[in-house]
Amino acid sequence: MLAEERRNLMVQALEAAGMMSTEDLARQLGVSAETVRRDLVKLEQGGQIRRVHGGASRASGFRGTEATFSERAEAGAAAKQRIAALAAALVRPGQTLSFDVGTTALAVAKALPADYHGTVVTCSLLVACELSGRAGIEVLVCGGRVRPGDLAVSNAQAVAFMKNVHADIGFLGSGGVSIEAAVTDYHLDEVATRRVLIANSQRSYLLADAQKFGRVCAHRVCGYEEITAVISDREPPAPLLRAIRTAGADVLHPR
């Protein structure tokens, strides 16, 4: 098992249990206690868990600030690739696709099948640049304010543009996926754009790696009843999985 996969499993276990001992984590994962201790140090440095005497607990669910684009691009790269492969497999030639901002949305754009031709509408300049050279793809970009790093475009002009687009599939980024607050994110202007993308897509898929499970950001985007499915690299902890499915959404992850 890769270190990244093992650490994701630790985070999921702590999110579900609240607190676990080092020995329990080692037994559950089939590794040594020393390996668990090293992993817990890394996870605490990343703000994903909190170490306590003899073990660890989940970190506070709320997170008020977003990591930089470069930090997010490097973290969980393998998880993003797994999500991208699942998402890209849903696409058919001739469809209109709406792309949100974020590192995982960009990974999906890169993973689109070679035979895909159609229209891509996006509020991400990075997605637009990635697909602008692909034959057979018409790329439409909204106007508005550009946020550095992600090169996300937002404000009232972006919202107005997206209201006039109706897509077959919408791919959504996310900051947090939790039971109590459902889908949340960091940037208010971008939340407004994302809500329009959801409303105007026949099917909408939330892209969320396992590190976002249990996290709550400042601004609520939507409830799970408003999206088609969550696409992740791993199955969510049982309580979160139940909340998503009870609301009527599906969960897609590698088997």
N, C-alpha and C positions, 0 to 999 in steps of 0.2 A: 504494500500500500504506500502510495506517495505521501510525503509529509503534508502537502496541501490537503489531500483527501482526508487524512487522519485528523488534521486540525478542524476541518469543517465538521467532521463527525463529533468532535469534542464540543464544538459550539452548539450543535443541534442537541446533544445530550444534556448540556447545561441549560439550554433554553427550555427543554421539556421538564427537567427535574428541579431547576432552580439552583441547586447546589449538589456537588458530588465530591467524594474523597478522591485523592490521587490513586489509591488502590482500586477503587471501583472503576475509575476511568481506564486504568491499565488492564483490568480484568475484562471489561467490556470490549476494548479494542484489541486485546491480545498482544500487548506490547509491555515493555518494562516500565516500572514506576519512574525511572530516571528519564526515559523518553517522554513520558507524560509531563514531567516537571519542565523539561526544556521547551516542549510545545506550549505549555501554559505561560511561560515567560514571553514567548513570541506573541501569543494571542493577547496577553495583557498589554503589551507594548502597542498593539494595534487597536486597543480599546474594545476588543470583542468579548473579553471576559474579565472577571476580577478575581485575583488570587486571594485565598484566605488560608488560615492555618490548617494544614493537612489536606488541602484540596483547592477547589475553585467554585465560584458562583457565576451566574450570568451577569453581564454588565447591565447597568441601568438601560432600559429599553430606549429612552429618549436620546436622540443625537441632534444637536442644534446646528452643527456645521458640517459641511461636506468635505471629504478629502479632495486633494487636488486631482486634476485630470490624469497627470502622470502617475500619481500614486495608485489611482483606481485602475489605470490601464495595466499596471504591473501586477496588482493584487488579483489573485484568482483568475489568471489568464486561461488556465486549462478549463475552469468551470464555465467561463464565457464561451469558449469554443464548443463545449458540449451543448450549451443552450442555443448557440447560433446554428448548430447542425440540425437540431430539432425544429427550430423556427423556420429555417430556410426550406426544410422538407415540406412545409405546409403551403408553399407558394407554387402557383401554376402560371404558365405563360399567358400573357394577355391581361393579367390582373392589375388593378391599381392598388398600390401599397402606400400607406402612410407610415413614416418613420419619425419616432420621437428622438430626443437627444440622449447622449450617454455612451459609455464605453461598450456596453453590451449591444445596444442598437447598432453601433458601428460594426461590431463583430458579425451581426446578422447580415448587414449590407455586404460585407466582404464575402459571406458564405452563400449568397444567392446563387442558384444553379446557373450554369453557363448558358442554358437554353432559355432562361427567363427573358422575356421581352414584354414591355408594358410601361406603365407610368409610375414613377416614384415621387411622392410629395413629402417634403420634409421641412422641419424647423432646425435641422442640424447642418451646418455648412460642411462638417466633416463627412457626413453621409453623402451630401451632394457631390463633394469632390471625389469621393471614393467611386461613385457610380457614373459620374459625368462622362467618363471615357468609354463606357460599355455600350457597344453597338446594340441598338434596338431598345434602349431605355431612355425615355423622356424624363428628365429631372426637373421638378418644379420646386422652387424655394420661396418661402414667405419672406416678407420684409420685416424690419423691426430692429430692436436693440440687440447687439451681439455681445454675449458674455464670453470673456476670455477663457482659455482652457478648452472647454467643451465646444466653443464656437456655436453656442445655442442662440437661436433667434427668438425673441419674444417681445411682447407688449400688445397694445390694442390692435395695431396694424397686423401682427401675426395672427391674432385670434380671428380678425375679420377675414383674412385670406383663407384660413383653415375651415371656416364656416361654409365656404363655397366648394369644398372638396368632399366627395363621397367615395370612400375607399372600400375595396373588398376586404382588405386586412389592414389592421393597425398594429404596429409593434411599439410597445410602451416601455420606457425606462421607469425606474422606481428608486426611491431612497430607502423606504422601509415597508415591510409587509408584516402586519401584526394582527392579533385577534381583536384587540381593543380598538384600534384606529383604522384597520384595513390598510389601504394603500396610501402612503404619505410620501412627501418629497420636501426639498429644501427651498425652492425658489418660487415665490408666489406667482410671478408673471408666467412662468413655465407651467405651473399647475393649471392656469386658465386655458392655455393652449392645449394641454393634454386632455382636459375634459372635453373640448370640442373634437379632438381626434377620436376619443372613445365614442362619442355620440354619433359621429359621422362615418364610422367604420362598421361594415356588416359583421365582421368578427374582430375582436380586439384581444391581443395577447400581451400579458404583463411579463416582462423579462426580469427575473429576479434570482440571483444566485443565493446559495444557502446562507451566506453571511448577512443577508438582509432580513432573515426570519427573526421576528421578535423586535425589530428596530422600529421606532416611531420618530418621524421627522416633524418639523414645525407645521407643515401645511397638509391637510387631508386632500387627497385627489378624488377618491371614489370608494364605494363599497364593492365587495366581490361580486355582487349581483349585477353590476354594470359591465363586467368584462366576460369574455368567453372562457379564458383559461389563464392560469399562471404557468409559465415555462421556467423550470429551474434545473439545476444540475443534480439535485437530490430531492427526494421526497421530504416535505416539511414534517416537523414534529407532529405527532398525532392530533393534539388539540387544534393546532393551526390548520392542518389538513381538513379536519372535521368542519371547522368554521368556513373554510373556502367552499367545500362541497355542499354544505347546508345552504349556503347563499345561492347555489345554482351554477357555480363555476367549476371547471375541471382543473386538474393539475397534471401537467406533462413533464416527465423527467426520464433520463436514460434508464433502461431496465437492466 
